[in-house]
Each structure stands twice: as structure tokens, then as C-alpha cells.
């Protein structure tokens, strides 16, 4: 039957992942081409095995096979097909399988993309990716088996939690997982660069699209989750600083810092240690987030129940951090910057402040999330930390970040002169100041933070408008195109720069 097929596929998948790790290690040492080809093919077979296993579980859901405990627990005969399919990732076991299927697909794509390039990095990239994958397959084989049999087969299942019967649940978990799992790829390349000592920016250029995609999906996952919370939980808001929300917010913050920081390494060959630390931290936080929602450690509306799974995750997390930190320290001489910061008032230093602020918000969130556990361990009483703590700490840091968003893209490299500052900021600053003064009587009294947010938002939007206006005008003058056409060709020709500005407009709207 399909259960046996699913279970057997997972067992072979585990053995195959170990083969890929060992064989790639030998390829890294010897450069054996036949073995390299064997590894590449094994990666595709492994993906096939996990797809087969997932298909078996889906088949069990659709055919209402309640002899499988997981199916009996998360569906019943009355559940519509739409929600029966989404029940696949409603619980612990299915979401581990979802993680594995996404990661195995990513491994195959990375293998195809780099078939003829990055020859020295690739064996190590594959080892790191498959160590992560082997860990998840190990859990499904030996700790939380999705195909575990029911004690006795019930006539009907328990059904899906009514809270999860929301269209967003079909899209929110897979979106979040694409973001979580996607960060494994830049992490694996960073580790491969550290292990081989090939520390140019090749690994950053290779993984740039992966980083952007992961960041995008993680951001979308957070937004969809916020929307779900708003509709289903009736919190009267989109964000309650719930531990599970924090779990996916922290890697997004550090990933955002990483995305900005790598630009400086590409352009100026600086912040190399930062970039290694940030990608290690982003990946660790994706694992940490998975750990706190699955360990029963934290009380939350949508955490999974208590299991021994938490200990495995904790061990994996410690091993990852120890291993990565060892290599970063070992390679410190190679990670030294060629260039120093020339001035505090420069684009380089504003990127550095940006890193500090984003990591600061992540740390404050981390501290607030873990505080109940720490307080219980030390004093025996659980002190939960509510929204007031987060708002008190994170709102000021957030506003500093907002201000920096207006400053950073327009300030010049190396050292900003007074004339450069006047040319770029005189208009935005003056108009924002006048607008702020006009808004003060209505908003400033009693809502100081709100008033400050509006004033800073006006400043940031104006700096972005100035950027687009100048670029379009300059382009129009050199090509003779109309300003309207120049505006669009400007964006198409400089996607990175103007795409960043468009994202900043979105962030201003959220503020």
C-alpha cells in the first residue's frame, strides 16, 4: 500500500542523503569526476524519493486513510478537498515533510545551475545542504514519522482546527517555508567559501537571486500570517508580538541586514565578517524559529504541542553555530577588509548603522521571546513579556531605521561633503520640516511618536521622489526620450537601485 511506499521512500532518502554527503566529501578532496557525476544524479533521485513520499501522504489524506495517525488527527470525512490538501502541513510531521520537499527541490536547482561553474565550492555546498536535509529526513524516520499507524483505526478523523480553515492557510505556510528553506542556499555557499578559503564575492553573486527570493517569500509569509491573525484571532491588529510571529520576523530582519550589507562587499570589498555573521545568524534563526514553535517551550496560539523534537533541533542549532563560528574565526585573516571607513558621514557607514539597527530590533525581539523561559529557569516563575515591552524598545529603533532609509541611498560614498548634503537633502528636509510643523498641532500633542513617524515618512518619500526625478531627468536629457519613457527605462536599466527604492516606498507605507 501507499503507506509502505511513503515510509520506504523516506528510509532510502535518508541513506541516499548520507551517500551524497560522503561522496561529495571525497570529490572535494580528490576531484574525482565520475563520483561528481554520481553525486549530481543522486541529488535528483533524492528529490524524486521525497516527492514520492509526499504523494503517498497526500493520497492518504484524499482517500481518508485514517489508519495513519496523522491523517486521522488532521482531517475528517466532511472536510472539503481544499482544506484536506492544506491539512498536509497542518501539523508537525507534515510540515517537516514540506520543509524536506522544498529543500530537496532547491538542492536540485542549485546542482543544475552550477553544473559547469564553482567547481571548487560545489562539493562543499552540497555537503552543507544535504546535512540540513539529512537532519530533517532523520527526524521523520526516527522521531516523528508521518506514516505512523493509528493505535486503532477510527471511523472518522478529528478534523482540522477551525482556526486553520482559512484560505490563507493554503498559502501562508508554503510561502513561509520557501523563505525559511531558501536561506539554506546562501548559508551553504557562505560555509563552502569559508571551508575552501575562496572568500571573494563569487559566493555572494552566485546566491544573490536566492537571497532576494528567500527574503521576498519570508516577507510575504509574515504579511499573510499577519492578515490571518487579523481575521481569525480577532486580536484587533495585525501584530501581537506573539512568539510564533517573532520566530519568522527575526530571520527576516537579519536577512534584510544581510541583503543590504553584501552590496558593500560587492562594491567596496568591506564588511566581510559582517556578511558571514549575518548569513549564519539568518539561517540559525530559521532553525531557531522552527525549534521554538515545535518544542513546546513557548506558549502561543499556534505553536505545536510538546515533543522530544525540540531537543533534536536544539542540538542541530548548537552544532551549526559552533561549526560556523569556528570557521569564521579560522578565516578571520582572509576576511579582513581592504578598505576602511573614511568617515562617519558616508554611505558605507550608513549601511553599517543599518546593520546595527536591524540586528538591534532582532535582538530585542529575541530577548522578549525568550525572557519567559529565562525568568522561569532563574526564578521559578514565568514572566511573560507583552507588546508594551516590544513597543517601548523597537519603536525608537524602528524610527531611527526609517530616518536612515531616507539618508542612506542619497549620501555619497567614502565621505559626504557639505555641498553634497545640501544638494541632496535641502529640499526633502525643508519640506518635511514644514509639513511636520503643520501636523504638530493636530498629531504632535499626545501622539508624539505618531507625529514623528509621519514627519520622517514625508522626508523618506521626498528623498525617493528626488532620486526618481533626477534619474529620469538626466536620462531624458541624454537620450532625448520623453520624461515619462525615461522614468520607466530608468527602472528597467537599474533594477537593483530603483527596485530598492520601490521596496522602501512599501516600507514607508507600513510605517
C-alpha positions as CSV (number, residue, x, y, z in Angstrom):
1,X,0.0,0.0,0.0
2,X,0.9,3.7,-0.3
3,X,1.9,3.9,3.4
4,X,4.7,1.4,2.9
5,X,5.8,3.2,-0.3
6,X,5.9,6.5,1.6
7,X,7.8,5.1,4.6
8,X,10.2,3.1,2.5
9,X,11.0,6.2,0.3
10,X,11.9,8.1,3.4
11,X,14.3,5.4,4.6
12,X,16.1,5.2,1.2
13,X,16.1,9.0,1.0
14,X,18.0,9.1,4.4
15,X,20.6,6.5,3.2
16,X,21.0,8.4,-0.1
17,X,21.5,11.8,1.7
18,X,24.3,10.2,3.7
19,X,25.8,8.9,0.4
20,X,25.7,12.3,-1.1
21,X,27.5,13.9,1.9
22,X,30.3,11.3,2.0
23,X,30.8,11.1,-1.8
24,X,30.9,14.9,-2.1
25,X,33.5,15.0,0.7
26,X,35.6,12.6,-1.4
27,X,35.1,14.7,-4.5
28,X,36.2,17.8,-2.6
29,X,39.4,16.0,-1.6
30,X,40.2,14.1,-4.9
31,X,38.2,15.9,-7.6
32,X,37.0,12.6,-9.0
33,X,34.8,13.5,-11.9
34,X,32.9,10.2,-12.1
35,X,32.0,10.4,-8.5
36,X,30.9,14.1,-9.0
37,X,28.5,13.0,-11.8
38,X,27.2,10.2,-9.5
39,X,26.5,12.8,-6.8
40,X,24.7,15.1,-9.2
41,X,22.4,12.2,-10.3
42,X,21.8,11.2,-6.7
43,X,20.5,14.7,-5.8
44,X,17.8,14.3,-8.4
45,X,16.9,10.8,-7.3
46,X,16.7,12.1,-3.7
47,X,14.2,14.8,-4.8
48,X,12.1,12.1,-6.5
49,X,12.0,9.9,-3.4
50,X,10.8,12.8,-1.2
51,X,8.2,13.7,-3.9
52,X,7.0,10.1,-3.8
53,X,6.8,10.1,0.0
54,X,4.8,13.4,-0.1
55,X,2.5,12.0,-2.8
56,X,1.8,9.0,-0.6
57,X,0.8,11.2,2.3
58,X,-1.4,13.3,0.1
59,X,-3.0,10.2,-1.3
60,X,-3.7,9.0,2.3
61,X,-5.4,12.4,3.0
62,X,-7.5,12.3,-0.1
63,X,-8.6,8.7,0.3
64,X,-9.4,9.3,4.0
65,X,-7.0,6.6,5.2
66,X,-7.5,7.0,8.9
67,X,-5.2,4.1,9.7
68,X,-2.5,6.7,9.5
69,X,-2.5,8.6,12.8
70,X,-1.5,11.9,11.2
71,X,-4.4,11.8,8.7
72,X,-6.9,10.8,11.4
73,X,-5.7,13.7,13.6
74,X,-5.9,16.5,11.0
75,X,-8.8,15.6,8.7
76,X,-12.2,14.0,8.6
77,X,-14.8,12.9,6.1
78,X,-16.6,16.2,6.0
79,X,-13.5,18.3,5.2
80,X,-13.5,19.9,1.7
81,X,-10.8,18.8,-0.7
82,X,-9.2,22.3,-0.5
83,X,-8.7,22.0,3.3
84,X,-7.9,18.3,3.1
85,X,-4.9,19.2,0.9
86,X,-3.8,22.0,3.3
87,X,-4.1,19.6,6.2
88,X,-0.8,18.1,4.8
89,X,1.1,20.8,6.6
90,X,-1.4,21.5,9.5
91,X,0.8,19.6,12.0
92,X,4.3,18.8,12.9
93,X,5.0,15.7,10.7
94,X,3.6,17.2,7.6
95,X,5.5,20.5,7.9
96,X,8.8,18.6,8.3
97,X,7.9,16.8,5.1
98,X,7.1,20.1,3.5
99,X,10.4,21.5,4.6
100,X,12.2,18.5,3.1
101,X,10.4,18.6,-0.2
102,X,11.2,22.3,-0.7
103,X,14.9,21.8,0.3
104,X,15.3,18.8,-2.0
105,X,14.0,20.8,-4.9
106,X,16.3,23.7,-4.1
107,X,19.3,21.2,-4.0
108,X,18.4,20.0,-7.4
109,X,18.1,23.6,-8.8
110,X,21.4,24.6,-7.3
111,X,23.0,21.5,-8.8
112,X,21.6,22.3,-12.3
113,X,22.6,26.0,-12.0
114,X,26.2,25.2,-11.0
115,X,26.9,22.2,-13.2
116,X,29.7,23.9,-15.0
117,X,30.8,26.6,-12.6
118,X,32.0,27.0,-9.0
119,X,33.7,23.6,-9.3
120,X,35.7,24.0,-6.0
121,X,32.8,25.3,-4.0
122,X,30.1,22.9,-5.2
123,X,31.0,19.7,-3.3
124,X,31.0,21.7,0.0
125,X,27.8,23.5,-0.9
126,X,26.2,20.1,-1.5
127,X,27.5,18.7,1.8
128,X,26.1,21.6,3.8
129,X,22.7,21.5,2.0
130,X,22.4,17.7,2.4
131,X,23.5,17.8,6.1
132,X,20.5,20.0,6.7
133,X,18.2,17.8,4.6
134,X,19.5,14.6,6.2
135,X,18.7,16.1,9.6
136,X,15.0,16.6,8.6
137,X,14.7,13.2,7.0
138,X,16.3,11.7,10.1
139,X,13.6,13.3,12.2
140,X,10.8,11.8,10.0
141,X,12.4,8.3,10.1
142,X,13.3,8.1,13.7
143,X,11.4,10.7,15.7
144,X,8.1,11.9,14.2
145,X,7.1,9.5,11.4
146,X,4.3,11.0,9.1
147,X,3.2,7.4,8.3
148,X,2.8,6.2,11.9
149,X,-0.2,3.9,12.3
150,X,-3.2,4.8,14.4
151,X,-3.5,2.8,17.6
152,X,-6.8,1.6,16.3
153,X,-8.3,2.9,13.1
154,X,-11.2,5.3,13.8
155,X,-14.3,5.5,11.7
156,X,-13.8,9.3,11.2
157,X,-10.9,11.7,11.9
158,X,-10.7,14.5,14.4
159,X,-10.9,17.1,11.6
160,X,-8.9,20.3,11.0
161,X,-8.8,23.0,13.7
162,X,-11.5,25.6,12.6
163,X,-8.9,28.4,13.0
164,X,-6.8,26.8,10.3
165,X,-9.8,26.6,7.9
166,X,-8.9,29.9,6.3
167,X,-7.8,30.3,2.6
168,X,-4.6,32.0,3.9
169,X,-3.6,28.7,5.4
170,X,-3.3,27.2,1.9
171,X,-0.7,29.9,1.0
172,X,0.8,31.1,4.3
173,X,2.8,28.0,5.4
174,X,4.3,27.1,2.0
175,X,5.2,30.8,1.4
176,X,6.9,31.0,4.8
177,X,8.7,27.7,4.2
178,X,10.0,28.9,0.8
179,X,11.6,31.8,2.7
180,X,12.9,29.7,5.6
181,X,14.3,27.0,3.5
182,X,15.6,29.4,0.8
183,X,18.1,30.9,3.2
184,X,19.8,27.5,3.4
185,X,21.3,28.1,-0.1
186,X,23.3,31.4,0.7
187,X,24.2,29.8,4.0
188,X,25.6,26.7,2.3
189,X,27.6,28.9,-0.2
190,X,29.0,31.0,2.6
191,X,30.1,27.9,4.5
192,X,31.6,26.4,1.3
193,X,33.5,29.7,0.9
194,X,34.8,29.6,4.5
195,X,35.8,25.9,4.2
196,X,37.7,26.3,0.9
197,X,39.0,29.7,1.8
198,X,37.7,31.1,-1.5
199,X,36.4,34.3,0.0
200,X,36.0,36.7,-2.9
201,X,32.5,37.9,-3.6
202,X,31.8,35.0,-6.0
203,X,29.6,33.2,-3.5
204,X,27.6,36.4,-2.9
205,X,27.0,37.0,-6.6
206,X,26.0,33.3,-7.1
207,X,23.4,33.4,-4.3
208,X,22.1,36.9,-4.8
209,X,18.8,35.8,-6.5
210,X,18.4,33.1,-3.9
211,X,18.7,35.7,-1.1
212,X,16.2,38.1,-2.7
213,X,13.7,35.2,-3.4
214,X,14.0,33.9,0.2
215,X,13.7,37.4,1.6
216,X,10.6,38.1,-0.5
217,X,8.9,34.8,0.5
218,X,9.7,35.3,4.1
219,X,8.3,38.8,4.0
220,X,5.2,37.6,2.2
221,X,4.7,34.8,4.7
222,X,4.8,37.3,7.5
223,X,2.3,39.5,5.8
224,X,-0.1,36.6,5.1
225,X,0.3,35.4,8.6
226,X,-0.5,38.9,9.9
227,X,-3.6,39.0,7.7
228,X,-4.6,35.6,9.0
229,X,-4.2,36.7,12.6
230,X,-6.3,39.8,11.9
231,X,-9.2,37.8,10.5
232,X,-9.1,34.6,12.6
233,X,-7.7,35.5,16.1
234,X,-9.5,38.8,16.5
235,X,-6.5,40.5,18.1
236,X,-7.8,43.8,16.7
237,X,-4.5,44.2,14.9
238,X,-2.1,42.6,12.5
239,X,0.7,42.0,15.0
240,X,0.6,40.9,18.7
241,X,4.3,40.1,19.2
242,X,3.3,36.5,19.6
243,X,6.3,34.2,19.9
244,X,5.4,32.4,16.6
245,X,5.2,35.7,14.8
246,X,8.5,36.7,16.3
247,X,10.0,33.4,15.1
248,X,9.5,34.3,11.5
249,X,10.1,38.1,12.0
250,X,13.7,37.7,13.4
251,X,15.2,35.9,10.4
252,X,13.5,38.4,8.1
253,X,15.2,41.3,10.0
254,X,18.6,39.8,9.9
255,X,18.1,38.7,6.3
256,X,17.3,42.3,5.4
257,X,20.5,43.5,7.0
258,X,22.4,40.8,5.1
259,X,20.8,41.8,1.8
260,X,22.0,45.4,2.3
261,X,25.4,44.5,3.7
262,X,26.5,42.3,0.8
263,X,26.2,45.3,-1.5
264,X,29.1,46.9,0.3
265,X,31.2,43.8,-0.1
266,X,30.5,43.7,-3.8
267,X,31.2,47.4,-4.3
268,X,33.8,48.2,-1.7
269,X,35.2,44.8,-0.5
270,X,34.2,45.7,3.0
271,X,32.0,44.2,5.8
272,X,33.1,40.7,5.0
273,X,33.0,39.5,8.6
274,X,29.6,41.1,9.0
275,X,28.2,39.3,6.0
276,X,29.4,35.9,7.2
277,X,27.9,36.6,10.7
278,X,24.6,37.8,9.2
279,X,24.0,34.9,6.9
280,X,25.0,32.5,9.7
281,X,22.6,34.3,12.0
282,X,19.7,34.4,9.5
283,X,20.0,30.6,8.9
284,X,20.3,29.9,12.6
285,X,17.2,32.0,13.3
286,X,15.2,30.0,10.7
287,X,16.1,26.8,12.6
288,X,15.6,28.6,16.0
289,X,12.1,29.7,14.8
290,X,11.3,26.1,13.8
291,X,12.6,25.0,17.2
292,X,10.5,27.3,19.4
293,X,7.3,26.6,17.5
294,X,7.9,22.8,17.8
295,X,9.4,22.3,21.2
296,X,6.5,23.2,23.5
297,X,9.0,25.7,25.0
298,X,6.9,28.7,24.3
299,X,3.2,29.1,24.9
300,X,1.4,30.5,21.8
301,X,-1.8,30.3,19.9
302,X,-0.3,28.5,17.0
303,X,2.7,26.6,18.4
304,X,2.8,22.9,18.0
305,X,2.4,20.6,21.1
306,X,5.3,19.4,23.3
307,X,7.5,16.8,21.8
308,X,11.0,15.5,22.1
309,X,11.7,17.1,18.7
310,X,12.8,20.3,20.5
311,X,16.0,18.6,21.8
312,X,17.0,17.5,18.3
313,X,16.5,21.0,17.0
314,X,18.5,22.4,19.8
315,X,21.4,20.0,19.2
316,X,21.3,20.8,15.5
317,X,21.3,24.5,16.2
318,X,24.3,24.4,18.6
319,X,26.2,22.2,16.1
320,X,25.5,24.7,13.3
321,X,26.5,27.8,15.3
322,X,29.7,26.1,16.7
323,X,30.8,24.8,13.3
324,X,30.2,28.1,11.5
325,X,31.8,30.2,14.3
326,X,34.9,28.0,14.3
327,X,35.3,28.6,10.5
328,X,34.7,32.4,10.7
329,X,37.4,32.7,13.4
330,X,39.7,30.4,11.5
331,X,39.3,32.6,8.3
332,X,39.4,36.0,10.1
333,X,42.8,37.0,8.5
334,X,41.2,36.4,5.0
335,X,38.1,38.3,5.9
336,X,39.9,41.5,6.7
337,X,38.7,44.5,4.7
338,X,40.8,46.0,2.0
339,X,39.2,49.4,2.7
340,X,38.5,51.2,5.9
341,X,35.6,53.5,6.8
342,X,36.8,57.0,5.7
343,X,34.1,59.0,7.5
344,X,31.0,58.6,9.7
345,X,29.1,60.6,7.2
346,X,29.3,58.3,4.2
347,X,27.2,55.6,2.5
348,X,29.4,52.8,3.9
349,X,28.9,53.9,7.5
350,X,25.1,54.3,6.9
351,X,25.0,50.7,5.8
352,X,26.9,49.7,8.9
353,X,24.4,51.6,11.1
354,X,21.6,49.9,9.1
355,X,23.0,46.5,10.1
356,X,23.3,47.5,13.7
357,X,19.7,48.8,13.9
358,X,18.2,45.8,12.1
359,X,20.1,43.3,14.3
360,X,19.2,45.5,17.3
361,X,15.4,45.0,16.6
362,X,16.0,41.3,16.1
363,X,17.9,41.0,19.4
364,X,15.2,42.9,21.3
365,X,12.6,40.6,19.8
366,X,14.8,37.6,20.6
367,X,15.2,38.7,24.2
368,X,11.5,39.3,24.7
369,X,10.6,36.0,23.2
370,X,13.0,34.0,25.4
371,X,12.5,36.1,28.6
372,X,9.7,33.9,30.0
373,X,11.9,30.8,29.6
374,X,14.9,32.6,31.2
375,X,12.8,34.0,34.1
376,X,11.3,30.6,34.8
377,X,14.8,28.9,34.8
378,X,16.3,31.5,37.2
379,X,13.4,32.5,39.5
380,X,10.9,29.7,39.0
381,X,8.1,32.0,37.8
382,X,7.3,32.6,34.2
383,X,7.2,36.3,33.4
384,X,5.7,36.8,30.0
385,X,6.6,39.9,28.0
386,X,3.8,41.7,26.3
387,X,3.5,44.2,23.5
388,X,4.4,47.2,25.7
389,X,8.0,45.9,26.1
390,X,8.4,45.5,22.3
391,X,6.8,48.8,21.5
392,X,9.0,50.6,24.0
393,X,12.2,49.2,22.6
394,X,11.5,48.6,19.0
395,X,9.6,51.8,18.0
396,X,12.5,54.1,18.6
397,X,15.0,51.8,16.8
398,X,12.4,51.4,14.0
399,X,12.2,55.2,13.6
400,X,16.0,55.5,13.5
401,X,15.9,52.9,10.7
402,X,13.2,54.9,8.9
403,X,15.3,58.1,9.1
404,X,18.3,56.1,7.8
405,X,16.2,54.9,4.9
406,X,15.9,58.5,3.6
407,X,19.6,59.1,4.3
408,X,21.4,56.0,3.0
409,X,20.6,55.9,-0.7
410,X,21.4,59.6,-1.4
411,X,24.5,60.1,0.8
412,X,27.8,59.8,-1.2
413,X,30.4,57.1,-0.9
414,X,33.5,57.4,1.3
415,X,32.9,60.9,2.6
416,X,29.9,63.2,2.2
417,X,30.8,66.8,1.7
418,X,28.7,69.7,2.9
419,X,27.8,70.6,-0.7
420,X,26.7,67.0,-1.4
421,X,24.5,67.0,1.7
422,X,23.0,70.4,0.7
423,X,22.3,69.3,-2.9
424,X,20.7,66.0,-1.8
425,X,18.8,66.9,1.4
426,X,18.0,70.6,1.4
427,X,14.6,70.2,-0.3
428,X,13.4,66.9,1.3
429,X,14.5,68.1,4.7
430,X,12.9,71.6,4.4
431,X,9.6,70.3,3.1
432,X,9.5,67.6,5.8
433,X,10.2,70.1,8.5
434,X,7.5,72.5,7.3
435,X,5.0,69.6,7.0
436,X,6.0,68.3,10.4
437,X,5.3,71.8,11.9
438,X,1.9,71.9,10.2
439,X,1.0,68.5,11.5
440,X,2.2,69.2,15.1
441,X,-0.9,70.9,16.4
442,X,-3.2,68.0,15.4
443,X,-0.9,65.0,15.9
444,X,2.0,66.1,18.0
445,X,0.1,66.7,21.2
446,X,-0.3,63.3,23.0
447,X,0.9,61.3,19.9
448,X,4.5,62.3,19.7
449,X,5.7,59.0,18.2
450,X,2.9,59.1,15.6
451,X,3.8,62.7,14.7
452,X,7.5,61.8,14.4
453,X,6.7,58.8,12.2
454,X,4.6,61.0,9.8
455,X,7.3,63.6,9.6
456,X,10.1,61.1,8.9
457,X,7.9,59.2,6.4
458,X,7.4,62.5,4.4
459,X,11.2,63.0,4.5
460,X,11.9,59.5,3.2
461,X,9.3,59.7,0.4
462,X,10.6,63.0,-0.7
463,X,14.2,61.7,-0.9
464,X,12.9,58.8,-3.1
465,X,10.9,61.2,-5.3
466,X,14.0,63.4,-5.8
467,X,16.0,60.3,-6.8
468,X,13.5,59.2,-9.4
469,X,13.1,62.8,-10.7
470,X,16.8,63.3,-11.1
471,X,17.4,60.0,-12.7
472,X,14.6,60.4,-15.2
473,X,15.6,64.0,-16.0
474,X,19.2,63.1,-16.6
475,X,18.2,60.1,-18.8
476,X,15.7,62.2,-20.7
477,X,18.4,64.8,-21.4
478,X,21.0,62.2,-22.7
479,X,18.6,60.1,-24.8
480,X,16.0,62.7,-25.9
481,X,13.2,60.4,-24.7
482,X,10.1,61.9,-23.0
483,X,10.4,62.1,-19.2
484,X,7.6,59.5,-18.9
485,X,9.5,56.9,-21.1
486,X,12.8,57.8,-19.4
487,X,11.2,57.1,-16.0
488,X,10.4,53.5,-17.0
489,X,13.6,52.8,-18.8
490,X,15.5,54.1,-15.8
491,X,13.8,51.4,-13.6
492,X,14.3,48.6,-16.1
493,X,18.0,49.5,-16.7
494,X,18.8,49.8,-12.9
495,X,16.6,47.2,-11.3
496,X,18.7,46.9,-8.2
497,X,18.8,50.5,-7.3
498,X,15.3,51.6,-8.2
499,X,13.8,48.3,-7.2
500,X,15.2,49.1,-3.7
501,X,13.6,52.5,-3.7
502,X,10.2,50.9,-4.6
503,X,10.6,48.5,-1.7
504,X,11.4,51.5,0.6
505,X,8.1,53.1,-0.5
506,X,6.3,50.0,0.6
507,X,8.1,50.0,4.0
508,X,7.2,53.7,4.4
509,X,3.5,52.7,3.8
510,X,3.8,50.1,6.5
511,X,5.2,52.6,9.0
